[in-house]
Amino acid sequence: MVELNIPLILDVIRTAGIIVGIIYYLAILRNQQKARMIDMVSRRATQALSYEYQKMVRQIIPMYSGWSTPDEYYQQYNYEDTPELEIARVITMNTLNLWGFLYREGMIGVNFIDRLYSPWHIINTWETFKPLMLDERETMGNPEAFKDFEYLYNAMKKKYPNLNAETRFWYNKWRDENN
């Protein structure tokens, strides 16, 4: 039989206190991590809704047509002649790639992105610029380039299977009917 004495009781109390302290510390770290993630997502959402970003998105709309291969695209929109358009395209692709990363990592849900951007924008942008992104994967030797944007596109396409360029002006009605 275990004999209970004061030093043994004090050791048990100290050990329990240390365990409770560790659990409390881990909970605080987890809450701080969530707060930082929410802050980062909030800043990115604000940036995505900014006038400057919306202006860039509007700039690339003419780039959605008039070419069918990467070579035709780069002849029409080479960086030397149209640097602002190319920068706007790259920023748009990278922004959507970032949202895809956050979605893939489980930091945000597809419904959050769905409300922040029009699903048509995500679907049509991927479908339009897919040849360029695949070409960039090959020419840059980076098979992971824009994988998160592609992941986001696949999630949106799964949620809105009939959404495409022809349904552009009807996506809000269509989304409301299919949610």
Secondary structure, 3 states (H helix, E strand, C coil): CCCCCHHHHHHHHHHHHHHHHHHHHHHHHHHHHHHHHHHHHHHHHHHHCCHHHHHHHHHHHHHHCCCCCHHHHHHHCCCCCCHHHHHHHHHHHHHHHHHHHHHHCCCCCHHHHHHHCCHHHHHHHHHHHHHHHHHHHHHHCCCCCCHHHHHHHHHHHHHCCCCCHHHHHHHHHHHHHHC
